[in-house]
Amino acid sequence: MARPKNIKGKVWVIAGKDGLLIHDIDTDQIFHNSHLAVTDIEKMGQYAFGNLKGWEGFPEKVGKSDIIVVGKNFGCGSSRQQAVDCFRSLGVSAVVAISFGAIYKRNAVNSGLAILAIPSMEVRPPLQSGDEIELDLESGNVTDLTRKVVIQGNSASKVELDIYEAGGLFAYGRTLKTQDG
């Protein structure tokens, strides 16, 4: 069954004490290399943002279907699948960023984690933690249901949507095999 292209959830704005989005959050800050021996996705969530100053307690606060909003170049650094899987483990439904590190973006798409880039988003976003938002992955629109604000982001490509809807790259590949006979 296809997953919805519209995603609703509560926002977590990952910002510093100054209220500005944190940029260049690398994969080691998302999922520290000291936990790389953890291979069970269900156990990865407890380590999310464990190396990001001020956000170490995030796993205890975030709820299922919540949406993370971050700054530029999110997920830069090494190719670390756990940096995607820790959010999937927590039930995070999507990550919204000004931009993503290229490898992180590819890993997220391949894993079926919804991501949306908003290059025009300010470093002090119009969204606030606790707001409820709706993402339309097809159009790229982000609607803040709390503040009645619409922000235009980048829409996902057809293949990105197909992979997301299938639940990840491997599931998408199985649909192609079925279609081709």
C-alpha positions in Angstrom: 0.0 0.0 0.0 1.4 3.4 -1.0 2.4 5.8 1.8 0.7 9.2 1.9 2.4 12.1 0.0 1.0 14.5 2.6 2.5 14.1 6.0 1.3 15.8 9.2 3.2 16.1 12.4 4.5 18.2 15.3 7.6 20.3 14.6 10.9 20.2 16.3 13.0 23.2 15.2 16.6 22.2 15.8 18.1 25.6 16.7 20.6 27.1 19.0 19.9 29.2 22.1 19.7 32.2 19.8 16.7 30.6 18.0 18.6 30.3 14.7 18.6 27.0 12.9 21.8 24.9 13.4 23.7 24.4 10.1 26.2 21.7 9.1 24.9 19.1 11.5 27.1 16.2 10.5 26.4 12.5 10.7 28.6 12.1 13.8 26.4 14.7 15.6 23.3 12.9 14.5 24.6 9.4 15.4 27.9 9.3 17.2 30.5 6.8 15.9 30.8 5.3 19.4 27.4 3.6 18.7 28.2 2.1 15.3 28.2 -1.4 16.7 24.4 -1.1 17.2 22.9 -2.9 14.3 19.2 -3.2 15.4 17.3 -0.2 14.0 14.9 -0.4 16.8 17.7 0.5 19.3 19.3 3.3 17.2 16.8 6.0 18.1 18.0 6.4 21.7 21.3 7.8 20.3 19.8 10.4 17.9 21.4 13.8 18.3 23.4 12.4 21.2 26.5 14.4 20.0 24.6 17.6 19.2 25.1 20.1 22.1 21.8 21.1 23.6 19.9 18.3 21.9 21.2 15.2 23.7 17.7 14.5 25.3 15.9 14.6 22.0 15.0 10.9 21.9 13.1 11.1 25.1 11.0 14.1 23.9 10.2 13.3 20.2 7.0 11.5 19.4 5.9 9.3 16.6 5.1 11.2 13.4 7.0 14.3 14.5 8.9 16.3 11.9 12.4 17.8 12.3 13.3 21.2 10.9 17.0 21.9 10.5 19.4 24.3 8.8 21.8 24.1 5.8 23.8 21.0 4.8 22.0 18.6 7.2 23.7 15.2 7.4 27.1 16.3 6.0 30.1 14.2 6.6 30.5 10.5 6.3 28.0 8.1 4.8 26.4 6.8 7.9 23.1 4.9 7.4 22.5 5.0 11.2 22.1 8.8 10.9 18.9 8.1 8.9 17.8 5.0 10.7 17.9 6.6 14.2 15.1 8.9 13.1 13.2 6.0 11.5 13.6 4.1 14.8 12.0 7.0 16.7 9.1 7.2 14.3 10.1 10.7 12.9 7.9 11.1 9.8 10.1 13.6 7.9 13.1 15.9 8.0 12.8 19.5 6.5 16.0 21.4 5.9 17.4 24.4 4.0 19.6 21.8 2.3 20.9 18.3 2.8 24.4 16.7 2.5 24.3 14.7 -0.8 25.0 11.3 0.8 22.5 11.9 3.6 19.9 12.8 1.1 20.5 9.7 -1.0 20.5 7.5 2.2 17.2 9.1 3.4 15.5 8.6 0.0 16.7 5.0 -0.3 15.4 4.3 3.2 12.0 5.8 2.6 12.5 8.6 5.1 10.6 11.7 3.8 12.8 14.7 3.3 12.0 18.1 2.0 14.4 21.0 1.2 13.3 24.6 1.5 16.3 26.6 0.2 14.5 29.9 0.8 13.8 29.2 4.5 15.3 31.7 6.8 17.8 30.8 9.5 15.1 31.9 11.9 12.2 29.9 10.4 8.5 30.9 10.5 7.9 27.5 12.1 8.2 26.9 15.8 8.6 23.8 17.8 5.3 22.4 18.8 3.5 23.8 15.7 1.6 21.2 13.6 2.6 21.2 10.0 1.6 19.4 6.8 4.2 18.6 4.1 3.0 18.0 0.6 5.9 16.0 -0.9 4.5 16.3 -4.5 4.2 20.1 -4.5 6.9 21.0 -1.9 4.4 23.0 0.1 4.8 23.2 3.9 1.7 24.4 5.6 2.0 25.5 9.2 -1.5 24.5 10.5 -0.9 26.4 13.7 0.1 29.7 12.3 -1.7 29.4 8.9 1.6 30.0 6.9 2.5 28.3 3.7 6.2 27.9 2.7 7.3 26.7 -0.7 9.9 24.0 -0.7 11.4 21.8 -3.4 9.0 19.1 -4.6 10.3 15.5 -4.7 11.2 14.0 -8.0 8.9 11.3 -9.4 11.4 8.6 -8.6 12.0 10.0 -5.1 8.2 9.9 -4.5 8.0 6.4 -6.0 10.7 5.1 -3.6 9.1 6.9 -0.6 5.6 5.6 -1.4 7.0 2.0 -1.8 8.7 2.3 1.6 12.3 2.4 0.4 14.5 1.5 -2.5 14.4 -2.3 -2.1 10.6 -2.3 -1.8 10.5 0.0 -4.9 12.7 -2.4 -6.8 10.3 -5.2 -6.1 7.5 -3.1 -7.6 9.5 -2.7 -10.8 10.2 -6.4 -11.1 6.4 -7.1 -10.7 5.6 -4.5 -13.4 8.1 -6.0 -15.8 7.0 -9.5 -15.2 
